[in-house]
Amino acid sequence: MRAGELLRFYRKRLGMSQLFVAEVYGVTERTIRNWESQEREPGFNDVVTIVEKIFKVPLDQAWEELRDDQAKYKAAA
C-alpha cells in the first residue's frame, strides 16, 4: 500500500474533491492528483497532516481501514 492510495481512498470515502483537499492543505489540485496516481510520493508529514487534520482520522486507523477494504475486494474477486 502506498500513501497515495490512502489519500485517494479516504478522500473519496468522505466525498471530498481533489480541489477541496488541495485548497484546504494549500497545494495545487495537480499535486493531489499526482500523489493519488502515484506519479509523485507525498512526504510523511503531508500524509499525516492531511489524514489527521483534514480527514479527521488517526493515521493508524486510516491504514487499517484501507487494508480491510482491499482485503474485502480481493475476497470478492
N, C-alpha and C positions, 0 to 999 in steps of 0.2 A: 504494500500500500504506500502510496506517495501522498505528500502533503496537498498537492493539487486536487487529488481525488477527494480528500477530506473536505476541502473548501467547497468544492462543487456539490458534494453530497449534502452538506449541511445548508448551504445557501439555497439549494432547490427545496430541501425539506421545509425550510422556513418561508419559502415563497418570495425570496429576495432576488432582485435582478443583479447582474454583474455591475451595472451602472450604480445602483444604490450602494452596494458594498464599497465600490471604488470611491464614491463621493464621501461616504462616511469615514473611510480609512484614509483618504487623502492621496490616492493614487489614481492613475488613469484606468478606464474600463479595459483598455488593451492589456494592462498589467495583470488584472484579474483573469482575463481571458487566457493570457499566456501561462499563468500559473495553473489554471484549471486544465488546460490542454497539455500541460507538462512540457511546453516549449521552453519554459524557464522554471526554475525551482525557487519558491519563496524561502526567505530566511526563517529560521526557527522563531525568532521574535515576531515576525509578521504573522505566522500561523497562530501563535499563542494569542496575540492581541486580537486578531480577527475572530477567532473561535470564542475566546472568553469575554471580550468586551463588546463585540458586535452581535455575535450569535448567542451570547449569554449562556454558554455551556462549558463546563470544565473540560479541559483538553483530553484527559483520560477517558471521560465518558463519551466524548465525540468519537474517539478512535474505536472504542468498544462498540458503539452503535454502527459505525461503518463496517467493522469486521462482521458483526452479526448480520447486517443487511447483505453483505457479499456472500456469507455462508448460506443464507436462505435462497439467494439467487442461484448458487451452484447446486444446491439440493433440489431445486425445482427443475433444473435443466436435465 
